[in-house]
Each structure stands twice: as structure tokens, then as C-alpha cells.
Amino acid sequence: MEVFMTEKERMLSGLLYKANDEELRRDSHRCRMFNHEYNQTTVLDIPRRKEIIKEWLGSVGEHVVLVPPVYFDYGNNTYIKDDFFANADLIILDVAPVEIGSRVMMGPRVGLYTAGHPIDAAIRSEDLEFGKKIVIEDDVWLGGNVVVNPGVTIGARSVIASGSVVTKDIPSDVVAGGVPCKVIRKITENDRVEWQKEKDEYLAYQLTKGI
């Protein structure tokens, strides 16, 4: 027997759906209200910002910072773990789930776009859309103006260069960039050693400040 699915259930399952469905329009309108309220806050309203995103998003961990302005399609389809930072102008089109791991950093004007439209123009004109889940694993850094397309997973500890358009999965522990985004090189033990030297120099500087 065929199981009936609502347009919302179809949307979250990655199937074609009608974006002008009444339930989806209500959800989208509610999210736009949250977008507006959050974006009107000031640096004096940090506690309220935390309240808004905890009420608004699907789930949110500790120490999550979203620098306004931000834009979400639905909000409750986005799941963020601990120690997340996104600079200004983050856009998340979360018609499908967006899962963001711990200690993820994003530069300004990053876009995570789960939404897609049919290639065929006639079908596209019928307001049919689809979505594919995006996953950003732990310790990823996305540079400014990075765009992540539907269905992409970016592996843990990888770095995506600014201005990249990510159309396919990126493995863990690499530096990647370009349009379309491709792996440039692996992140190696040499990187850790070099950056440890930089950190040691900074710690020495901190000690001199205390003298």
C-alpha cells in the first residue's frame, strides 16, 4: 500500500515537492520572523541572540556564534554542535537537513545551499523543487564567500579556500579550493609542526608582556 507523504516530508526526504505548500509557507514565514528578530539585535543583546537560535534551530550546542546578518529558509532543519563561529552574512537554505560539527569556522558570506531545482525548464516552472542534505564535519574551516551545493559532505579538519564552489564531497584532512572546488593538497604533520612553532612564538610573546 502506498504511504502518503506530506509536501514537508517529501522535502526532507530529498524528493520533489511544492515549495508553495501551505504548511511550508507557514514554516518559512515563521523563520523569516526569526531572521528579522535576530538581525535586529546588537552587541548588547548577546543573551537574546542565544535564546533566539536555541528556539529557532533544529539543535544548537554550546558557544555558538552567528554574526548578524544571517538568513535561514527554515532554521529547524539546521543542526549545529559546539564551538561554532560564522562571520557576517551566513546564508543557509535548509530545505534539507544541514549538519554542522564541532569547532567549525566560517568566514563572511558563506552559503550552504541544500535547495535545488529541476534541470528541465518546463518542470522547473511548475514550482517543483528538491533538497539534498549538507554535512560539515568537525574542525572544518570555510573561507569567505564559499558556496556549498546540495548533497555535499566536507570531511573533518579540512580547509576550503575563500571563493570556492563545492559541488562534490571533500575528504578529511585536505586543503581544497577553486570553482569547482578540488583538493589542492593533504594537511600533513609538517603543517602541525610549522603551526606549533608559530604558537610557541606567540606564547613567548605573551610571557614578555607579563614582565
C-alpha positions as CSV (number, residue, x, y, z in Angstrom):
1,M,0.0,0.0,0.0
2,E,1.3,3.4,-0.9
3,V,2.3,5.6,2.1
4,F,1.0,9.1,1.9
5,M,3.7,11.8,2.5
6,T,3.1,15.5,3.1
7,E,5.0,18.0,1.0
8,K,7.2,18.7,4.0
9,E,8.0,15.0,4.4
10,R,8.9,14.9,0.7
11,M,11.1,17.9,1.1
12,L,13.0,16.4,4.0
13,S,13.3,13.1,2.1
14,G,15.0,14.7,-0.9
15,L,12.0,14.1,-3.2
16,L,10.4,16.7,-5.5
17,Y,7.9,18.9,-3.6
18,K,5.9,22.0,-4.0
19,A,7.5,24.9,-2.1
20,N,4.2,26.9,-2.1
21,D,2.6,24.2,0.1
22,E,0.6,25.9,2.9
23,E,2.4,24.2,5.8
24,L,5.8,25.0,4.2
25,R,4.8,28.6,3.7
26,R,3.8,28.9,7.4
27,D,7.2,27.4,8.5
28,S,9.1,29.7,6.1
29,H,7.2,32.8,7.3
30,R,7.9,31.9,10.9
31,C,11.6,31.6,10.1
32,R,11.7,34.9,8.3
33,M,10.4,36.5,11.5
34,F,13.2,34.8,13.5
35,N,15.7,36.0,10.8
36,H,14.4,39.6,11.3
37,E,14.4,39.5,15.1
38,Y,18.0,38.1,15.2
39,N,19.3,40.5,12.7
40,Q,17.9,43.5,14.7
41,T,19.9,42.6,17.8
42,T,23.0,44.5,18.8
43,V,26.2,43.5,20.6
44,L,24.4,44.4,23.8
45,D,21.8,41.6,23.1
46,I,24.1,38.5,23.2
47,P,21.9,36.7,25.7
48,R,18.8,37.2,23.5
49,R,20.7,36.0,20.4
50,K,21.4,32.8,22.2
51,E,17.8,32.4,23.2
52,I,16.6,33.0,19.6
53,I,18.9,30.4,18.0
54,K,18.1,27.8,20.7
55,E,14.4,28.3,19.9
56,W,14.9,28.6,16.2
57,L,17.4,26.0,15.0
58,G,16.9,22.2,15.0
59,S,19.6,21.8,17.6
60,V,22.4,24.0,18.8
61,G,25.4,23.3,21.0
62,E,27.4,25.4,23.4
63,H,29.4,28.5,22.4
64,V,27.7,29.1,19.0
65,V,28.3,32.5,17.4
66,L,26.4,33.8,14.4
67,V,27.4,37.3,13.5
68,P,24.4,39.1,12.0
69,P,23.0,39.3,9.5
70,V,22.1,35.7,8.9
71,Y,19.4,34.1,6.7
72,F,17.8,30.6,7.0
73,D,15.0,29.2,4.9
74,Y,13.5,27.1,7.8
75,G,16.1,27.1,10.6
76,N,14.7,24.0,12.3
77,N,16.4,21.8,9.7
78,T,19.8,23.1,10.7
79,Y,21.8,21.3,13.5
80,I,24.9,22.8,14.9
81,K,27.3,21.3,17.5
82,D,29.6,23.1,20.0
83,D,32.1,25.9,19.4
84,F,30.8,27.2,16.1
85,F,31.6,30.6,14.6
86,A,30.2,32.1,11.5
87,N,31.1,35.6,10.3
88,A,28.5,38.0,8.9
89,D,26.1,37.2,6.0
90,L,25.8,33.4,6.6
91,I,23.0,32.0,4.3
92,I,21.7,28.5,5.0
93,L,19.0,27.3,2.6
94,D,17.9,24.3,4.8
95,V,15.1,22.7,2.8
96,A,17.0,19.5,3.6
97,P,19.0,18.9,6.8
98,V,22.2,20.8,7.4
99,E,24.5,19.2,9.9
100,I,27.5,21.2,11.3
101,G,30.0,19.5,13.6
102,S,32.0,20.9,16.5
103,R,34.7,23.6,16.2
104,V,33.7,24.7,12.7
105,M,34.6,28.1,11.5
106,M,33.1,30.0,8.6
107,G,34.2,33.3,7.0
108,P,31.8,36.1,5.8
109,R,29.2,35.5,3.2
110,V,29.3,31.7,3.3
111,G,26.3,29.9,1.6
112,L,25.1,26.4,2.4
113,Y,22.5,25.6,-0.2
114,T,20.6,22.3,0.1
115,A,17.9,23.6,-2.3
116,G,17.9,22.5,-5.9
117,H,15.6,22.9,-9.0
118,P,14.9,20.5,-11.9
119,I,17.2,21.0,-14.9
120,D,14.2,20.7,-17.3
121,A,12.8,24.2,-17.7
122,A,9.2,23.1,-18.1
123,I,9.1,21.1,-14.9
124,R,11.1,23.8,-13.1
125,S,8.4,26.3,-14.0
126,E,5.8,24.2,-12.1
127,D,7.3,25.3,-8.8
128,L,8.8,21.8,-8.1
129,E,12.0,21.8,-6.0
130,F,14.1,19.3,-4.2
131,G,16.8,19.3,-1.4
132,K,19.8,17.3,-0.5
133,K,21.5,17.2,2.9
134,I,24.7,19.0,3.6
135,V,27.2,17.8,6.2
136,I,30.1,19.8,7.5
137,E,32.2,17.6,9.8
138,D,34.2,18.6,12.9
139,D,37.0,21.2,12.7
140,V,36.3,22.4,9.2
141,W,37.2,25.9,8.2
142,L,35.3,27.5,5.3
143,G,36.8,30.7,4.0
144,G,34.8,33.8,3.0
145,N,32.4,33.5,0.1
146,V,32.4,29.7,0.0
147,V,29.3,28.1,-1.5
148,V,28.4,24.5,-0.7
149,N,26.0,22.9,-3.1
150,P,23.2,20.3,-2.3
151,G,24.3,16.9,-1.2
152,V,27.9,17.7,-0.3
153,T,29.8,16.4,2.7
154,I,33.0,18.1,3.8
155,G,35.3,15.9,5.8
156,A,36.7,16.6,9.2
157,R,39.6,19.1,9.6
158,S,39.6,20.2,6.0
159,V,40.1,23.8,4.9
160,I,38.1,25.3,1.9
161,A,39.7,28.3,0.3
162,S,37.7,31.5,0.0
163,G,35.5,31.9,-3.0
164,S,35.3,28.2,-3.7
165,V,32.1,26.5,-5.0
166,V,31.9,23.0,-3.5
167,T,29.9,20.7,-5.8
168,K,31.2,17.3,-4.7
169,D,32.3,15.7,-1.4
170,I,35.6,16.8,0.0
171,P,37.6,14.2,2.1
172,S,39.0,14.8,5.6
173,D,42.4,16.5,6.2
174,V,42.9,18.4,3.0
175,V,43.1,21.9,1.7
176,A,40.7,22.4,-1.2
177,G,39.7,25.3,-3.4
178,G,38.5,26.6,-6.7
179,V,35.4,26.7,-9.0
180,P,34.5,23.8,-8.9
181,C,36.3,23.0,-5.6
182,K,39.1,20.4,-5.8
183,V,41.6,19.0,-3.4
184,I,44.9,21.1,-3.5
185,R,46.9,19.1,-1.1
186,K,46.7,17.0,2.1
187,I,47.2,18.5,5.6
188,T,50.3,16.8,7.0
189,E,52.4,16.5,10.1
190,N,54.6,19.3,8.7
191,D,51.7,21.6,8.9
192,R,51.2,20.8,12.6
193,V,54.9,21.3,13.3
194,E,55.0,24.7,11.5
195,W,52.0,26.0,13.2
196,Q,53.2,24.7,16.6
197,K,56.3,26.9,16.0
198,E,54.0,29.9,15.4
199,K,52.1,29.1,18.5
200,D,55.3,28.8,20.6
201,E,56.4,32.2,19.3
202,Y,53.1,33.7,20.4
203,L,53.3,32.1,23.8
204,A,56.8,33.6,24.2
205,Y,55.3,37.0,23.3
206,Q,52.7,36.6,25.9
207,L,55.3,35.9,28.6
208,T,57.2,39.0,27.6
209,K,54.0,41.0,28.1
210,G,53.9,39.8,31.7
211,I,57.4,41.0,32.5
